[in-house]
Amino acid sequence: MSAENIREMDIKKLDPNPFQARIEYPEEELQSLGRSIKELGMLEPIIVRIHPTKPGRFEIAVGERRVRACRLVGITTVPTMARDLSDDEMALYVPVENLQRRDLNPIEEARAFKTLQERGLTQQRIADEVSHGMTRDIVGQRLRLLGFPPELQELVSRDTITPAHAETLARLADEPPILKDTISKVVNQKLTSKETEQLVGELLQKQALHKDTLDYLTSEEFLPTIQYLLNIATTGEDVHCPFDRGETVVYEQLKDAAGTTLERMVCKECGWELDFTQGPLFEIVTRIRELRGASNQPKPTEETKS
């Protein structure tokens, strides 16, 4: 048989393309396609190659969706065209055919691109081969989808969320409970990709603050700082180092390159220092100073009262 000759072939002899990325074949769509083929016939032959390990059988290079549709409606033979195709060519046929017909969802596209990438094609080459508005950036985005949590891939494949939503939500992958709650909010409230990005940004800020707080509470400087603040509150500012080695802590006021005044306490003996220029520590020290100042004011006598 010539490689370009078309011949009717028993559909039972056809096996799927081993590099097929498609996962979902909605039965309703296949039924509709099958009825159309039954009524109008197959407009283009199924491209096949001889099976490399099973004598008498063939692998589908192009047309697996049509073959499945034919099986559903009882068509037993289909027109085929056999070609001498390498594994690389078989792998390339899948995304080129399906993408040009817009048949793959983003996850299926990603798997097809991954197959091509594993066979040595660059992202730019993949985009060039597929064409149809495909760019290197889109190929890269699709490939990143495969590294996202399974629940995000599932939602993208069902068109519940877009790849842009998934890319934003994937930033929460290290916190599964937060990711789960956020997905529910995004889906139920039908948030746009921009709204999702804002929501995730706020959550990440809260996480960062929570982590910074825990890191500080478990750091080596936390307990000495608390001890020092207690010393300020009870004995005044001219106190000993919180490590209780008898060294005197000296108050310093410095200016940085921008001219901002920096306040800190420094132990000249051991090197311990406490910077309270701004933030919670600054507020605490300021409040303590105010309270101590008020307590040091002379109490009114009976004469001053009158």
PyMOL commands that set and color helices and strands:
alter all, ss='L'
color gray80, all
select helices_A, chain A and resi 11-13+27-40+64-72+87-100+106-118+123-130+136-145+150-157+163-172+176-188+193-217+222-235+280-295+302-305
alter helices_A, ss='H'
color red, helices_A
select strands_A, chain A and resi 6-10+14-15+46-50+58-62+77-82+249-255+261-267+273-275
alter strands_A, ss='S'
color yellow, strands_A
deselect
rebuild
show_as cartoon
